[in-house]
Amino acid sequence: MPLAHYASNAAASRGRRHLEPEARGRNNFQRDRDRIVHSTAFRRLVYKTQVFINHEGDLFRTRMTHSLEVAQLGRSIARGLGLDEDLVEAIALAHDLGHTPFGHAGQDALHDCMRAHGGFEHNLQSLRVVDQLEARYPDFDGLNLSFETREGILKHCSRRDALALEALEPGGVARRFLDGSQPSLEAQLINLADQIAYNAHDIDDGVRSGLLQFEQLAGLTGVWQHREQALADHPQLAAMPGRRLLFETIRRMLSAQVHDVIDATGAALAQARPASADEARAMQRLLRFSDAVQADAAALKRLLFASLYRHPQVMRTTEVAHQVVRELFAAYLAAPAEMPAEHGAMPDRHRAVADYVAGMTDRFAAREHRRLTGMDAFAAP
């Protein structure tokens, strides 16, 4: 499908912070995607967790598999709307680069440690990774990505942080948080694809773990209708061992949500009639679910929060993760020589420690904690 007139266009990109010659055979967004895939931060995602800590099982989602799933869903939706698939993929693959080890527990603990020193927020850290922390090129720090990719990475930003970024980059990626405009349609799309992926794979991982029972979802129309239709189309699923019925239900749920976004957004675009990508930025958010599917997704999120994210076993692991991150932060702050030289030499010691800890994988953080404290925090009681 050709690009729609409201899509981002790599040939009309607002460019990179450091000038570079064009790449042979690749446009700006394809080049961004390739740089992200080859980055150190991207490789680390394979050992950073979503809900379940890395040592709890080999088949639970990681930040890597989540990012790939978001990219796949994003490309499907982009194709249906005539948006730029390469930009969508680049944003999807980079959107979690700033996440800490141990999922949201690690982020919360690191924010507590940094509360008096600027705080910690994973979206801002993802931008920091691609703008500064990746050290691969001789002429600049970071990956020197296109404006449009960087804009999509910065999903959330407080006014305080936006003002600080705006001072360094006037009219840059933080400007929209100050003037109330929107990011590109491709960036808006990834916000929805992220939500679709989360809800689906957390059902799968929750049932796999045994902490969530498939039957607990019976009251959710957005899930159970797909289970019932799967059984109507394939009655043999009821007697099949394993989780084929669950997989078929999730597959149908994903497809329905993708088609719903395409249909609801298509209707919004037809009504708003943006003439260009920049005109779409000046409008209210155009990428959307229908009201019914949005309500279904919100109901599922509430159930997952109550039954999975707040499950006593998950909460126990969360507390240990908090402890590990807090004690790592304190240890490196007291002894910066324990960090690699490039971190130990940074003038802002608190931010240096936050950068180092945020970049760790689950298993490296656990190993460093054992080395520095002599305790195995995740050992069975």
N, C-alpha and C positions, 0 to 999 in steps of 0.2 A: 504494500500500500504506500503511495507517495506521501510525503510529509504534508500535513495540513498547513494552511497559511498562519495558524495560531501556534504552530509548533516552534520550538527552539531550532535554530539552524546553525550547524557547526561553522559554516562559512561566514556567518554574521556574528560569531561569538564576540563577547566583550574582551576576550583575550586573557593573557596570563600576566601575572605581576612582573615577571622577568621576560623580556623579549627573547624569542627563540625562532630559528628558521622553521619553516613548515616541514612536516615529516612526509617522506615519500610513501604514497599508498595508504595513508591513514589521515582521517580528518581529526579535528581537535578533540572531539569527544571520544573517538576510538583510541586516540593516544592517551587520554586521561585514564580510560578503563585499563589499558595495558600497563600503565605506570602503577596503578593501584594493585593489580594482580601480582606484579613483581615486587611489591614493597614488603619490607620486613613486618610491618604492622599487620598486613593482610595475612601473612603466614601464621602469625600468632593466634589469629582468630580460631584456628582449628582446636586449640586447647583452652579456649575461654568459653564459659558455660552460659546457658540461658537460665533454666530453672534449677537443674540438677548439676551438682558439682562434678568435675571431670572424673574423679575416682569412683563415682557412684554407678557408672556403667558406660560401655563403649558405644551404645546405640542411641543415646539421648542427643538431642540437638545441641550444637555448639554455635557460637557466633558465626563461624564459617558456614555451616550448613544453613543456618537461618539467612545469612546474606545471599547465598545462592538461591534459596527459595524465593526471597523477595525479588531478586533479579529476574527469575523465571516468570513470576506472577506479573511483575512490572512490564516486562517485554510483551507479554500477552495482551495486557490492557493497552499499552502504547500502540501496538499494532492495530487494535480495534478502533483507536481514536485518531490515528495518523500523527502521533507524537514521535519524537526522536528516540528510537530504541537504544541507541548507543549511549546517549546521555542518561537515560533511565537506568541502564545497566551500571554505568560508572557510579552514579549516586548510590544505588543499591549496594554495590560491593564495598563502598567506602563509609556508609552511614554509621557503622558500628566500630570503626577503627579506634575510637577513643574510649571504648568500654574497658572497665577494670576487670581483673580476675574476679571470680565468684559472683558474676551477674550483678544485679542491682544492690545486693548486700555490700559488695565491694565499693560501689559508687557511693552509697550512703555513708559508709565508714570513712572513706577518703574525704568526702565533703565535710564531715564532722572534724576531721583533722585539719582541714584547710579553712575552716569557717572564719577564722580571724586573719586569713591571708589571701582573700580573694575567692575562696570557695572552690568547688570542683563540680563540673557539669560535663557529662560525657559527650554531648553534641559539640560543645565548645572545644573539648579535648580532641575530638575527631578532626576539627578544623586545624587545631594546633599541630596535630600529627602530620597532616598533609602540607601545611604551610611552613613548619619549622623543624619538627623533630626527625623526620626521615632524612638521613644523611647519605645521599647517593650520588650527587652531581657536583662537579667541580666549581660551578659558577654561582650556585645558590643553595640555600637550605630548603628542605621540603621537596615536594614533588612538582611544584609550579603548575598546578592544575588550572584549567579554564575557570573563568568567573562562574559560569553556569553550574559546573560540577561543585564548586566550593559553596555556592549559594544553596544548593540542594542538601549538602552535608549539614549545614547549620540549620537544623530543624527547629530548635528552640533557642531562645536567647533572652536573658533578662535585660531590662532597660539599662542597668548599670554596665553590663558587659557590652551591650550594643553601643553605648556611648564611647566606651574605651576602644572598641574596634573601629568605630567611625572616625575617631581622632587619628588612628593610624592609617586608615584607608577611607578617605572621604568619598561618599557615594558608593561604597563597596557593599560587601555581602551582608552587612548588618543594617544597612540603611532602611530596609523594609520594616524592621522592628521599631523604627522611630517614626516612619511616616504612614504606617498602616497599610502598605501595599503588600502584594502577595509574591511568592517566588514563582518561578516558571511552572507551567502546567506539568512538566515532567517531574519537578520536585514535589508538587502537590500529589502526584500519582504515587510516588514512593511512600508518602505518609500513609496512604490507604493500603498499599501492597504490604507494608510492614505490619499493619493491623490484621490484615487477612491471614498472613503467614503465622503470626503469633498465635492467634486463636486456634487455628487448625493444628499446628504442631504441638501446642500445649495440651490439647485433647489427646493426641497420640502419645506423647511422652507421659502424660498423667496416667493414662490407662496402662501403659507399659510398666510404669513404676509400681502399680498396684495401689497408689494413693487415691486414684479417681476411678470410680466404677462407671462403665458406659451407661448403665441404667440411671445414673444421677442426672443425665442430660435429657431425660424423658419429657420434662416440662418445657424444654426449649424448642419452639417451633422451627427456628432457623437451623437446628441440627436434626431433630427427630423426624421431620417430614422427609428428609433425604434418606434416613434409615428405612422408613416405611416404604418409600418408593423403590429403594434397592431390593427389599424383600419381595415387593410385588413383581418386579421385573425378573428377579432371580430367587425363587423360593428356596432353592437348595442352599442358599447362604445360611439359613437358620440352623442347618444341621452340620455345617462345615466347621471343623476344628480351627483353632487359631483366631486370627483377627481380621479375616477377609471382610466381614460385614462392617467392622469399624473402618477399614481402609476405603471400602466402597462408599460409605457414608461421607467420609472426609473428602474424598475425590469429588463427589457430587456437590458438596457444600462449597468447595473451592471454586468449581466451575460456575455455580450459581452466583457467587459473589463477584467473580470476574465479569460475568455478563451483566450483572446488575450495575456495576460501576460504569461499564461502557454505555449502557442504555441511559442511566440517570445523568451521566456527564454529557452524553451526546445531546440530550434534551436541554440541559443547562447551556451548552455551547450554542445550540440553535436559537435559544431565546436571547442570550447575551450578544451573540454575533461579534466576537472580538476579531478585529481585522489583522492583528499581528500578535506575536508573542508578548511584546511590551504592552500592548493594549490589554491583553488578558491579565497581566500583572496588576494593572490599575483597577481591576474589577474585584468583586467579592470572590471568595474561593469557589472555583468551578468544578473541581474534581470531587465527586461525592457518591455516596450510596443513595438509594431510594430511602424514604423515611422508614419503610417497613424493615428493610434489611439493616439499616442503621440501628433500629431498636432491637433487632435480633442479636446483632453483634454486641451491643451494650449489655444485654441480658446474659449472654455467654461470658463476657468478661467479668461480670459480677459473680457468676457462679464459680469461675476459675479462681477468682481472688479468694472467695470464701472457702472453697473446698480443696484447692491445690496450693496456691501461693501462701495461704495461711494454715496449711496442714501442720500439725505439731512436728512431724519429722522434718519438713522443709524449714520450719522456724528454728529448730535446733541447729541445723546445718548453717542457717543464716547467722545465728549468734556466734558460731565458731568462726565463720568467715569475717564477721565484724572484728572479732578479737585478733585474728591473724593480720588483717590490714592495719589495724591501729598499732599493733606491736611492731610490725615491720616499719611503719612510718616513724615511730619513736626511735627505733634502733638506728635507722639510717640518718635521722636528724641528729642524733647524738654522735654518730661515727660515720660521716660522709665518705670516708676512705673505703668503707665497705661497698660502696657503689662503684660502677665503672668510672674512669677518670673524667669522661666528658660530662657526667652528671655531677660528680663531686666538685668540679671546677666552676659550676654555674654560680653567679653571684647571689641569686635568690634561692637560698637553700631549701626553703619550704616548697617552692614550685619545682625545684629539681627532684626532690624526693617524691612529690606527687607524680611527676612525669615518669619516674622510674617505676614506681609501684603500679601505676595505671597500665604500663606497658607489659606487665608480667602476665604469663599464662597461669592458670590455676595451679598446675603441678609445680611450676618454678616458684611461685609464691609460697606454696606449702613447703617446698624443699628449703628455700631461703629462711623461712620461719624456723624450721628445725635447726638449721645451721646456726642461726643467731641466738636462739633462745634455748636450744636443747630439748624442746618439747615437740611432740607429735600431736598437733591440735586436733587432727581428724581421726586419731586412733579410736577404735571402738572402746566404749567405757567398760 
